């Protein structure tokens, strides 16, 4: 699946859809895990959750799934 200039593997797409439908992870946890899966790192070498947060709404819309509500504090997966 291609969102903007990003191409996501089938495994990542399947995981993201499952994680959104399961509904136990917060947006922050989803972003962090997506950044780790896609190997997106910031200048310090840490997973870039900010980059993932930017594409998550479009990825969710493309998969016809809902993201968790903003600010929802849940356990991290």
Residue pairs with C-beta under 8 A, 6 or more apart in sequence:
1 7
1 8
1 10
1 13
1 59
1 62
1 63
2 8
3 55
3 58
3 59
3 62
4 55
4 58
6 38
6 55
8 16
8 38
8 59
11 37
12 34
12 37
12 38
13 59
13 63
15 33
15 37
16 30
16 34
16 59
16 60
16 63
16 65
17 63
17 65
19 25
19 30
19 33
19 77
20 30
20 60
20 63
20 65
20 66
20 67
20 68
21 65
23 68
24 74
24 75
24 77
25 33
25 68
25 74
25 75
25 76
25 77
26 68
26 72
26 73
26 74
26 76
27 53
27 56
27 67
27 68
27 70
27 72
28 49
28 76
29 74
29 75
29 76
29 77
30 52
30 56
30 67
30 68
31 49
31 50
31 52
31 53
31 56
32 47
32 49
32 52
32 76
33 77
34 40
34 49
34 52
34 55
34 56
35 41
35 47
35 48
35 49
35 51
35 52
36 47
38 52
40 47
40 48
40 51
40 52
41 47
41 48
42 48
42 50
56 67
57 67
60 66
60 67
68 74
